[in-house]
Amino acid sequence: MPRRSRSSPGRRALLVVTAFVLALLVFVLAALATIVACYDVRTVDLLPVDVLAGSGAERVPRIIHQTWKTAELPQRWRNVSESCRALHPSYEYRLWTDEDGRELIREHYPSFLPTYDAYPFTIERADAMRYFILRKFGGVYLDLDVGCRRPFDALLEYGAVLPYTKPVGVSNDVMFSAKEHPFMRFVTEHLAEQAGWYGTKYPTVMFATGPMLVSRLYNRYIAELGDALTADTAVRIIPRPLYGKSQYSADDSNDPFFRHYFASSWHGDDAGAIAALAVGWHWLLIGCGAVAALGLVRLLIARIAHRPEADYLSLPTSVPSTPDMQQVPFATPQARSPASASDLSVDEVPSAPAYVALNLGHLSGVLAQSRPSPFRV
């Protein structure tokens, strides 16, 4: 009779599933810890909600930059852009096409051109373009789906300004920067090393060129400068009530600077799933933890309940007779008493391990008697 395996297919499958769920749980926890540690903003950098234009000199030039595929804006975004420009008549306006952006990089930042051309998505080139524009010329960058509710002159006296978004970090749809500001140099100098594929379109764009990239580099920039930060090198953060996009209520009483129309034209099919995961991540953790715990408990129960006698089902019940060996029966529970096994008390019936050990002892004695040792004198 073949020997029964200790590990059944069902138990192996359970072990694989439990290991997978534990790995997923560790991954999610590590990702959340990384996001919290590396992507959120410092409270000290937040501008006051009642920020007003002061007497300080304007560090950011009065230029509004926007980008589009061609020089002709779609009518919907043309109206938004024109309404914003109407609130800022003293500002120069510059619309950059895809061709303009590539020419800027080719002429002034040629070492980055191979990375720029290698981006798999057009939106990545549009993202990268805006950082180089602000580094080279300074000014205010606005996405086409961002309108203006009131003049933002009060923000020009800060060298670099980014908006605080949710759940953590900063966005890149609104940015203020002085010409050749150290932070914009830092971003453009580290863009190439962040390029890569992050599984699907949405995370690839977000982490390679988008808001998560800017959030991570903002934290690195702050950490590297430390106490050396000054008014000229600091990055200030527009709080959510003034940004307008990421408020947790629809109350507009804070009078934000911007109005958001939420185009998100570059989002793929994966964006919705990832957005749902961002909202319900705690349920994912609870589910993974519950499945992993149940799997571990099941494996533990199976381990404890494993009966050793199952591994000895193939042992013969007697030793066959040979010319030089007399048959010696195996010990059985019935051999211990004239009474039948049913007459034995519970305490008198040997346990399975003791029963197997008893029979092995009998077998050892038989073999010792039938086969003289070669070392016997």
Long-range contacts (C-beta under 8 A, 24 or more apart in sequence): 1-313, 1-314, 2-314, 3-311, 3-313, 3-314, 4-310, 4-311, 4-313, 6-306, 6-311, 11-299, 11-302, 14-295, 14-298, 14-299, 15-295, 15-299, 17-291, 17-295, 18-291, 18-292, 18-295, 18-296, 18-299, 21-288, 21-291, 21-292, 21-295, 22-292, 24-288, 25-285, 25-288, 25-289, 25-292, 28-281, 28-284, 28-285, 28-288, 29-285, 32-281, 35-168, 35-169, 36-168, 38-215, 38-216, 38-219, 39-168, 39-169, 39-212, 39-215, 39-216, 39-219, 40-168, 40-169, 40-215, 40-219, 41-164, 41-168, 41-169, 41-170, 41-215, 41-218, 41-237, 42-222, 42-237, 45-222, 45-234, 45-235, 45-236, 45-237, 46-164, 46-236, 46-237, 46-239, 47-155, 47-158, 47-161, 47-236, 47-237, 47-238, 47-239, 47-242, 48-239, 49-239, 49-241, 49-242, 49-254, 51-154, 51-155, 51-242, 52-154, 53-153, 53-154, 53-156, 53-157, 54-154, 54-157, 56-157, 57-157, 58-153, 58-156, 58-157, 59-156, 59-157, 59-158, 59-159, 59-178, 59-232, 60-138, 60-139, 60-140, 60-155, 60-156, 60-157, 60-158, 60-159, 60-161, 60-176, 60-177, 60-178, 61-137, 61-138, 61-139, 61-178, 61-179, 62-88, 62-90, 62-91, 62-92, 62-139, 62-156, 63-91, 63-92, 63-93, 63-94, 63-137, 63-138, 63-139, 63-140, 64-88, 64-91, 64-92, 64-93, 64-94, 64-139, 64-140, 64-142, 65-94, 65-96, 65-130, 65-133, 65-134, 65-137, 65-139, 65-140, 65-141, 65-142, 66-93, 66-94, 66-95, 66-96, 66-141, 66-142, 66-143, 66-144, 67-95, 67-96, 67-97, 67-98, 67-101, 67-126, 67-129, 67-130, 67-133, 67-144, 68-95, 68-96, 68-97, 68-144, 69-97, 69-98, 69-122, 70-97, 70-98, 71-95, 71-97, 73-144, 77-144, 77-145, 77-263, 80-144, 80-145, 80-146, 80-147, 80-261, 81-144, 83-147, 83-148, 84-142, 84-146, 84-147, 84-148, 87-148, 87-150, 87-151, 88-148, 88-151, 88-152, 88-153, 91-140, 92-139, 94-137, 94-139, 96-129, 96-133, 98-122, 98-125, 98-126, 98-129, 101-125, 101-126, 101-129, 101-132, 101-133, 102-129, 104-129, 104-132, 104-133, 104-136, 105-129, 105-132, 108-132, 108-136, 109-188, 112-188, 112-191, 112-192, 115-191, 115-192, 115-195, 118-195, 119-195, 119-208, 119-209, 120-197, 120-204, 121-201, 121-204, 121-205, 121-266, 122-266, 123-205, 123-209, 123-210, 123-266, 124-204, 124-205, 124-208, 124-209, 124-210, 127-172, 127-205, 127-209, 127-210, 127-213, 128-191, 128-209, 130-172, 130-175, 131-184, 131-187, 131-188, 131-191, 132-188, 134-175, 134-177, 134-181, 134-184, 135-177, 135-179, 135-180, 135-181, 135-184, 135-185, 135-187, 135-188, 136-179, 136-180, 137-179, 138-177, 138-178, 138-179, 138-180, 138-181, 139-176, 139-177, 140-174, 140-175, 140-176, 141-172, 141-174, 141-175, 141-176, 141-177, 142-173, 142-174, 143-173, 143-174, 143-263, 144-263, 145-173, 145-260, 145-261, 145-262, 145-263, 145-264, 146-173, 146-174, 146-258, 146-259, 146-260, 146-261, 147-258, 147-259, 147-260, 147-261, 148-257, 148-258, 148-259, 149-244, 149-255, 149-256, 149-257, 149-258, 149-259, 150-255, 150-257, 152-176, 152-257, 152-258, 155-238, 155-257, 158-234, 158-236, 159-183, 159-231, 159-232, 159-233, 159-234, 159-235, 160-184, 160-234, 160-235, 160-236, 161-235, 161-236, 161-237, 161-238, 162-214, 162-218, 162-235, 162-236, 162-237, 162-238, 163-237, 163-238, 163-243, 163-245, 163-246, 163-258, 164-237, 164-238, 164-239, 164-240, 164-243, 164-246, 165-211, 165-240, 165-243, 165-245, 165-246, 166-240, 166-246, 166-248, 167-278, 168-215, 169-211, 169-212, 169-214, 169-215, 169-218, 170-211, 170-214, 170-215, 170-218, 170-237, 171-211, 171-214, 171-243, 171-245, 171-246, 172-210, 172-211, 172-214, 173-245, 173-260, 174-238, 174-243, 174-258, 178-232, 181-233, 182-221, 182-225, 182-233, 183-218, 183-221, 183-233, 183-235, 186-217, 186-220, 186-221, 187-213, 187-214, 187-217, 190-217, 190-220, 200-268, 200-270, 200-274, 201-268, 201-270, 201-271, 202-267, 202-268, 202-270, 202-271, 202-274, 203-270, 203-274, 205-266, 307-352, 308-352, 308-353, 308-356, 309-352, 309-355, 309-356, 312-356, 315-359, 319-363, 319-366, 322-370, 324-370, 325-366, 325-369, 325-370, 328-362, 328-365, 328-366, 330-359, 330-362, 330-363, 331-358, 331-359, 331-361, 331-362
